[in-house]
Amino acid sequence: MAKLSPEARARLEAFKAIKVKHLRLEDVDRQVTQAIEEHAGYTHLLVYGPSGVGKSTVTRRIAERFVTEEINRAIVPVVWVEARPSDTGVYARLDYYRQVLSSLREHAAVKDRLMQLALAPRAGRKHIDAVEWLDMREAVEYAFERLQVKAVVIDEAQHLMQVQLPLRPVDQLEWLKSMTNHTHVLHVLVGPYDLFDFRNLNGQAARRGRDIHFSRYHLEAREECTQFVGALQYLLSHVPLDCDVAHLVKEWRWFVEWSVGCVGILRDWLVETVAARLAEGSTTLTLEALQAHALSPGQRVRLEMEARLGEEKVESGNESSHQKLQQLLSPPLSTREKHPTSSRIGDRAPSRDPVGFDPREVHVLKCPGSGLVLDLEVARFTQSAIASVECEKCGCVRKVTPKKTRLIYPTHDKLRTRSSHTGPRWIKREGAWTPFVPA
């Protein structure tokens, strides 16, 4: 590729600096920002999703925004670091200490103390002793307190969790919990679907952690396609080349397929194509040029497989958790048998049959709410611990299991009496779904 002229380089850098907004990114931005501002009793937040969806981009922007908006230059609200694979697992924490201290050591409030630490390994030494290790941890805690740090964002956090014996992943979460207890600093762990495995390693990890699924866009969901098209149109309108935006947007389905539904991949693809066209001295962006710089079929297959496996892991994991929770909330069999009024399977109910009732016409009793697609966000539904939903047509309560990107209410008979369900459930009031938890 030919070297870019200063003018072409400036145009390319301006395009790379474009901050495209879309629904998924803004939703993750809002949730992470809210967690940093007020994380109550939890210590870590997991942000996971497919490669190229924009996890690093959004979390880095959040960190930069917090720092930029802070008026007091002596305060560093958010620190952003990137976990690196370690030669030996026990040094994952040491690398974390060194990166944090390196990013903060120039601030006047901590400079004197941090300058005394040797952040780089000393020549001829293969190991660091316990005293120096503890000195680094105390220095990090000191810097967090003096600079009033609210959160540390750790990108590629799967490397921080991949430790060797005798350490376990749960030990890493316990270590982060200890850091938070001493400093009140939230740790935002960002990475691929591997992080989903670290959600609920034990009761402490479940209680002190939260998670956000930053998912891609899917062709089968109309609303998601609309959001993707909006991001595509925005990027194309800022390309520093002549291009027929309307014509290219008509090929949105092709863009979704070749970017695997990830706006991050789409953006990188456009940047690479624009850079090549500028280097060639071309002034136009064409579909043929985009085809030449698209991912190869092999790359697409790998990314698509990983994304689907990750989505399936999240869906099946949430579904399994809902099922286990319902089993735990159900009264034991021994308790049910103590109530003589409880009916057994096959027993007649203590009531009279309606006159003229024909069992062969039972299909007539099906509620019109059966099979309805609920206008309730799957992410919002799965992040709660409430799996039961009250039918908006008849008021009966049934458990709903997410089906990919939709919530479908189960087929059921129309409720003929008042529902006896008294547990937590989702209800629709004034056109909006809200969780209802009885006092």
N, C-alpha and C positions, 0 to 999 in steps of 0.2 A: 504494500500500500504506500502511495506517495505521501510525503510529509505535508501536513496541513499548513497553510499560510496562517499568519497571525489573525487575519480577519476571519478565516474559516474556523480556526480554533476557538475564537471568541464566540462565534455563532453556535458552535457545537456545545461549548461549556454553558452557554445560556439555555440551550435546550435541555441539557442534562440537569440543570438546576430547577426545571419546571416541577412543581409539586402538584401532581394530579390527585384529585379527591374523588373518592367513590364510597358507596354505602358501607362496604365491609371495613375499609380502612378507617373511616370516620367512627364507626361503631367501636372498633378496637381502641382507637385513640381515646374515645370518651371513657371507656371502661378502665383503661390503664391510668389515665389522668386522674380519674376519680379515686382509684385505689391508692395512688401516690399521695393525693391530698388527704385522704382519710382511710387508713387501712385497718382501723379498729383493732381487733384481736388477732389478725392473721399476720404471718411473717414472710410468706413468699407467694408470688403469683406466677403461674405457669402460662406462657403464651406459646401455643404450638399450632402448626399447620404445614401445608405442603411447601416444598422448595420453590422459591420464586413468587410467593404470594404477597410478599411485602412486609414480613415481620421485622426484619432489621431496619428497613426504611422508616416504618412508623415509630418504632421505639427510639431510634436515633433522633428523629424529629422531635419527639416528646421531650427527650433529654435536653436538646438544644433550646427548645422553647422555654422550658423551665428556667434555664440559665439566663437566656436573653431577657425574659420578663422580670427577673429578679433585679430590683433597683439597687439593693445593697451588694456591692461587688465583693464584700467579705463573706458572702454566703454562697454556697454551691448546693443548690437544691437536689440535683440529680447527677450521679456519676455513671458514665457508660463505659463498659469494658467488654472485651471479647475473650471468652474462655478458649484456651488452646489445648490440644491433646498433649498430655504430658508423657515424658519418657517413662516415668514411674508414677503410678496412680496416687501415691501418698503426697505428691507435690502439686496436686491440683489446687489445694488451698494456698500454698506458698505463692503460686503464680498469681492467684487472685489478690493476695496482699500486695505483691510487687506492682501489679497493674494499677490498683487503686492508689497506692502511695505515689507512683510515678505521675499520675494525673493530677494529684493534689499538692505535690511538694513545693510548687512555686508560689503558693498562696502565703501571704505574709503571716497569717495567724498560726500557721503550722510549720513554716519553712525552717525555723531554727531547730526544731526537734527532728523533723524528717531528714534534714541534711546529715544528721549524725548516723543514719542507717545506711548500710551498704546494700543497695537494692540489687546489684549485680553480684553473681557468685565470685568469690575471691579466687585468684589464680592458684592452681594447684590443689584446690579443695573440691571434693566430690559430694560432701554432705554438709548440712547446716545443723548446728547443735540446737538443743531444746531452748536454751536461753535466747539465742538470736531469733528463733521461731516465735517465741512468746513476745519478744520485743516488737516484732513486726505486727502481731495481732493487736497489741496494746497501742501501737502507733496508729493503726487503722481506726481503732475505736476512738482514740484521742482526736484524730482528724475529723471523723464523722461528727463528734460533739462540737468541736470548735467552729467548724464550717457549716453546722446545722443542716447536714445532708438528710434528705427525706427518703431517698431511694437509690439503690444501685441496680442498674440494668445490666444483666449478664447475657450477651449474645452468644450463640452456639453453646448454650448451657448444658447440652448433652455431654460435653467433654468434662464438665465439672462433676457430673453424676457418674461417670464411668471410672470407678475406682477399683483398685485391686485389694485382695484380702490382706490384712484382716478387716479393712474398711468395707462398708456396704452403702448402697445408695441412701438408705434411711439415715445412716450416720451423717451424710452430707446435709440432709435436711435438718437434723438435730443441731448440727454446727451452725447453720444459717439461723435457726431459731434462737440459739444462744447469742449470736451476734445481734439479732434484733432486740432481744431482751435487754441487752446492755446499751444499745444505741438508738432503739426505736426506728431503725432504718429498714424499709421494705426492700426485699430482693425480688426483682422481676426477672424470671428465668425464661429466656427466649430460645426456641429451637424447633426441630422437626417433631414429627409425631412420636418419636422416642420418649419425649417428655411426658406423654400421657401415662406411661407406665409408672410414673413417680407420683401420681396424684394422691393415692390413698394407701401408702405403704404400711401405715399403722394408724391408730386412732389419733395420735398427736399430729401426724402429717395431714390427716383429713381435716382436723379441726383448725389447724393453723395455716392452711393453704387454700388458695382459690385457683381457678384455671379459666382460660379463654381459648376457644377454638377459632382460629383465624382461617376460615375455609375459603376455598376458591369459588368461582362462578361456574354454574352448570347449565348446559344447553337445554335440559329438559324443564328448567324452571323459567317461566316467562319473565317474572320480575327480576330475576338475577341477570338474565340476558339484557334487559333494559339498562340495568346499572353498568354492565360491562360496556355496552354500546356508548353510554355517556362518557366513560373514561377514555374509550378509543377515540371518540370525536374530539375530546378535549386535547389529547396528545397530538392528534393529526393537525389540529388547528394551530399548534405552536411549533410545528416542524419548520426549520429555517430553510425550506426548499419550496418550490412551487409544486403543489399537488392538488388533485381533485378530491377534496375531502368527502363530498357527497357520494362520489363514485366508490371510493375506498370503503366508506362506512357501509355501503350496500353489501360488502363482502364480510360483514361482521361475524357471520357463522364460521367462516374460514379462519378469521383471527382468533376466535375462541378456541377452535380445535388445535391450532398450531401453537397457541400459548398455554395450552392445557388449562384454560380458564383462569390463569394467574396474571394479574395486572403488572406485577413485577417483571415477569418474563416478557410480556408485551412491551413494556417500557425499554428494557435492555435490547430487545430485538429492533425497535425503532431507532435507538441510539446507535447501534452497530451499523444499521443500514444507512443512516444519515451520515455517519462518519466516513463510510466508504464512498458515498456519492460526492461528498465535499472533497475528498482526497482525489477523486477522479476529475474534479472540475465540473461536475454535473450540477445543474440548477433545478432538477425535478426529482420527485419521489414517485416511483411507479410500482405497480403491483409486481412486475417482473423483478425489480430490484429487491423487494421485500421477500419474494420467493427464494432468491439467491442467498439470503442471509437468515432464513428461517432455520429452526432446529431440524436436525436430521430425524428420519423416522425412528432410528434406534434411540435417540435421546428422548423423543416424545413417548415411546413405549415405556422406557424406564421411569420417566416422571409420572406418566399416567398410572402405572402399576403402583408406585409408591403412594400416590395420592389416594387411589382407591383403597389400598390396604389400610392406610391411615384413617380414612373416613369410616371404613368398616370397623376398625378397632374402636373408634370413638362411639359409633352407633351401638355396637354389640356390648361395649363396656357399660354405657349408660343404661341400656335395656336390661342387662343382667343386674345392675345395681337397683333399678326400680323393682324388679321381680323379687330380689332378696329382701328389699325393704318391706314390700307388701307382705311377704311371708313372715317377717319378724314382727310386723304390726298386727298380724292376725292372731286372735286368742288361741292358746293351745287347745288341742282336742280334748284333753281332760277337763278343761274349764267349760267347754261347750257341752260336754256330756252331763255336767252337774245341773243343767237347767232342763227340767222335764218338759217344759213347754216347747223346747227347740224341736223342730221337725227333722225327721230323718229322710234320707233320699228314698223316694218312692212312696212316702206317706202322703195322704190326702191333706190338703190345707183345711183348717177348721172354718170353712165358709161355704155358702151355697153357690152353686153354679148359676150364672145368668140364664134366664129363661130363653130358650131358643139357641143356646150356644152350640156351635158345630165345631168340634176339634179339627175338622178338615179345613176350616177356614182360618186357621191360626195365622196365616200370612197376612190377613187383613189387620192384625194387631200390631204389625211392625211400625215402629215410630218413623216419621218422615226425617228424623235426625240421623237415621242409620246410614252409614257410609259417607256422611258429609265431610268434606275437607275443611278443617278448622283454620280460621284466619288467625292463628296463633303461631308466633315464631318458634321454630324447633329449638333454636339455641336458647331462647328464653325459657322454654319448657324444660329442656334437659338440664339446665343449670340449677333448676330448683329441685327439691326433693319430693315434689308433689306429682304423683303419676295419675291421680284420679281427676276426671273432668265431668262436670254436670252438663247433661244434654240441654241445649238451648231451646229444644222443642217441647220436651215433656218433663224435664227436671230430674230424670234418673241419673245415677252416678256410675260411671264405668271407668276402668283403667284403660288408658290410651298408650300405645307403643309407637314411637316415631318410625316412620317408613321413609328412609332417606331424607328428603327435604320437606316431607309433609306429615301432618297429623290427621289421621282419618278416624272418625268416631265409629266404634264397633256397631255392628248390627244388633238391635235389641227390640224387645217388645215395648210398646208404648206404656209408660207408667200409668197405672190406673188408680193408685193411691199416693199418699205423700211418701217421699223417700225417707228411709230410716237411716241413711248414711249421715254420720255425724263427724267424720274425720276431715282432714284438710283436703281441699279440692280446688280446681279452677272453675270459676263461674264467669258468665258473660253478663255484664251490667252496662247499660247505656252504650252498647255496641263495642265494648272493649273487654278483653279477657283479663281477669285479675285473680291472683291466688287468694283463697279464703281459708284462714286458719281459725277454727273455733277457739274462743277464750277458755 
